[in-house]
Structures are given as structure tokens and as C-alpha cells.
Amino acid sequence: MEGLRKPVGLYLLGVAIVVAVFFIINTFLEDSIDVPQVWLVLDVLMLIALVPALIFNYMRKREVDREDSAGSVTIRYLSANVAFFLTAALMILFLHNWFVILAQGSDSLDGNHSAWIIWAVVDTMLPLVVGTTGCRMWCGAGKD
């Protein structure tokens, strides 16, 4: 499992960078490319990134919980728990919106402001959470 840490971390970093950049510039590309089609591809890459991020952050949280001494709240405890619960929340929000698009098509987004807000939250938070997790995996900081 240790041998996968760096390549998976690099993948998470790559997805985080691509999602962040595309989220920022996609408005300018509407005339030249099919932006919704690119998002459909990115959605699959984002899902593939969220799964190992959730697993890694859960394993890290579990490790910190096991090593917990006297129930004190440390920076390590806080960062492991925040990373895990943010990743889980992102997974829930992402899957909710993604399943709606898969079931009802991308036309379901027309006039659906709450779906757009959820996508904005996911596309903003995913690069931060997945990118940070990727950095931790790349640097081997999961055992800090």
C-alpha cells in the first residue's frame, strides 16, 4: 500500500489543479469547446480522486484516534478529523449532484440554482481538500 501512496498523491494533486483551473477559466472557453462535456469527463476523474482521498483520510483519522492520549484535542487530531469529514461531505455533495445528472441528464441543471451552488461548492472545495490530501500522500505526511 505504501508503494501506491506517491502515484495516487500525484494523481490527486493533478486532479485538484485541473479542476481548480478549469473552474476558473471555463466561462471563457464556452465559445471554443463543449464545456459541459469536459465537466462530465472531469466528474469521473473527480470521483476517482475522491475515493482514495476518503480512504486515506479515514485511515489517518483512525490512526490518530488510536494514538489519542487522554482524549486531548491536538492539532494532529483536529487536522485528521477535519480532513476526513470534509472529504466525506464533498463525496456526498458530489454524488448527489452527479447522480442527478446521470439520471436526468444535464438539462436538469437548467434553472436549478441549488444544483449550481452545490457544484460551485464542490468545484471550489475539492481542489483544496483533494490537493491537500495529495500533498500529504506525496510527502508521506500521513504518519506525522
C-alpha positions as CSV (number, residue, x, y, z in Angstrom):
1,M,0.0,0.0,0.0
2,E,2.9,2.3,0.7
3,G,4.1,2.0,-2.9
4,L,0.8,3.5,-4.1
5,R,0.9,6.5,-1.9
6,K,3.1,8.7,-4.1
7,P,1.4,7.9,-7.5
8,V,-2.0,8.3,-6.0
9,G,-0.9,11.5,-4.3
10,L,0.3,12.8,-7.6
11,Y,-3.0,11.9,-9.3
12,L,-4.9,13.8,-6.5
13,L,-2.7,16.8,-7.0
14,G,-3.2,16.7,-10.8
15,V,-7.0,16.4,-10.5
16,A,-7.1,19.3,-7.9
17,I,-5.1,21.6,-10.2
18,V,-7.1,20.7,-13.3
19,V,-10.4,21.2,-11.6
20,A,-9.4,24.5,-10.0
21,V,-8.0,25.9,-13.2
22,F,-11.0,24.7,-15.4
23,F,-13.5,26.0,-12.8
24,I,-11.9,29.4,-13.0
25,I,-11.5,29.6,-16.8
26,N,-14.4,27.6,-18.2
27,T,-16.5,30.7,-18.7
28,F,-14.0,32.0,-21.3
29,L,-14.0,28.7,-23.2
30,E,-17.7,28.3,-23.9
31,D,-17.3,29.5,-27.5
32,S,-14.4,27.2,-28.3
33,I,-15.1,23.9,-26.5
34,D,-18.1,21.9,-25.2
35,V,-17.7,22.9,-21.5
36,P,-20.5,20.5,-20.2
37,Q,-18.8,17.6,-21.9
38,V,-15.4,18.5,-20.3
39,W,-17.2,18.6,-16.9
40,L,-18.6,15.2,-17.5
41,V,-15.1,13.8,-18.0
42,L,-13.8,15.8,-15.0
43,D,-16.6,14.4,-12.9
44,V,-15.3,10.9,-13.5
45,L,-11.8,12.0,-12.6
46,M,-13.1,13.8,-9.5
47,L,-14.9,10.7,-8.3
48,I,-11.8,8.6,-8.9
49,A,-9.8,11.1,-6.8
50,L,-12.4,11.3,-4.0
51,V,-12.4,7.6,-3.3
52,P,-8.7,7.3,-2.4
53,A,-8.8,10.6,-0.6
54,L,-11.6,9.4,1.6
55,I,-9.9,6.1,2.3
56,F,-6.5,7.8,3.1
57,N,-8.2,10.4,5.3
58,Y,-10.2,7.8,7.1
59,M,-7.1,5.6,7.7
60,R,-5.3,8.7,9.0
61,K,-8.2,9.6,11.3
62,R,-8.4,6.1,12.6
63,E,-4.6,6.1,13.3
64,V,-4.8,9.4,15.2
65,D,-7.9,8.2,17.1
66,R,-6.0,5.0,18.2
67,E,-2.9,7.0,19.3
68,D,-5.1,9.5,21.2
69,S,-3.8,10.1,24.7
70,A,-6.2,11.1,27.4
71,G,-8.8,12.4,24.9
72,S,-6.9,15.7,24.3
73,V,-7.6,17.7,21.2
74,T,-4.3,18.2,19.4
75,I,-3.6,19.9,16.0
76,R,-3.0,16.4,14.6
77,Y,-6.3,15.2,15.9
78,L,-8.1,18.2,14.5
79,S,-6.5,18.1,11.1
80,A,-7.2,14.4,10.7
81,N,-10.8,14.8,11.6
82,V,-11.4,17.9,9.6
83,A,-9.8,16.3,6.5
84,F,-11.9,13.1,6.8
85,F,-15.2,14.9,7.4
86,L,-14.7,17.5,4.7
87,T,-13.8,14.7,2.3
88,A,-16.9,12.7,3.3
89,A,-19.1,15.8,2.9
90,L,-17.6,16.5,-0.5
91,M,-18.3,12.9,-1.6
92,I,-21.9,13.2,-0.5
93,L,-22.5,16.6,-2.3
94,F,-20.6,15.4,-5.4
95,L,-22.5,12.1,-5.6
96,H,-25.9,13.7,-5.1
97,N,-25.4,16.2,-8.0
98,W,-23.6,13.6,-10.2
99,F,-26.4,11.0,-9.8
100,V,-29.0,13.7,-10.7
101,I,-27.1,14.4,-13.9
102,L,-26.7,10.7,-14.7
103,A,-30.4,10.0,-14.1
104,Q,-32.0,13.1,-15.6
105,G,-29.4,14.4,-18.0
106,S,-27.5,17.7,-18.0
107,D,-30.8,19.5,-18.9
108,S,-31.7,19.0,-15.2
109,L,-29.3,21.9,-14.4
110,D,-31.3,24.4,-16.4
111,G,-32.7,26.9,-13.9
112,N,-31.8,24.7,-11.0
113,H,-29.9,27.2,-8.9
114,S,-29.4,24.9,-5.9
115,A,-27.6,22.4,-8.1
116,W,-25.3,25.1,-9.5
117,I,-24.5,26.3,-6.0
118,I,-23.6,22.7,-4.9
119,W,-21.4,22.3,-8.0
120,A,-19.7,25.6,-7.1
121,V,-19.0,24.4,-3.6
122,V,-17.7,21.0,-4.8
123,D,-15.6,22.6,-7.5
124,T,-14.1,25.1,-5.0
125,M,-13.6,22.7,-2.1
126,L,-12.5,19.6,-4.0
127,P,-9.2,21.2,-5.2
128,L,-8.4,22.3,-1.6
129,V,-9.3,19.1,0.1
130,V,-8.1,16.6,-2.5
131,G,-5.0,18.7,-3.2
132,T,-4.1,18.9,0.4
133,T,-4.6,15.1,0.7
134,G,-2.5,14.6,-2.4
135,C,0.3,16.6,-0.8
136,R,0.1,14.6,2.4
137,M,0.3,11.4,0.4
138,W,3.1,12.6,-1.8
139,C,5.2,13.8,1.1
140,G,4.3,10.8,3.3
141,A,2.9,13.1,6.0
142,G,0.1,10.6,6.8
143,K,2.3,9.2,9.6
144,D,3.2,12.6,11.1
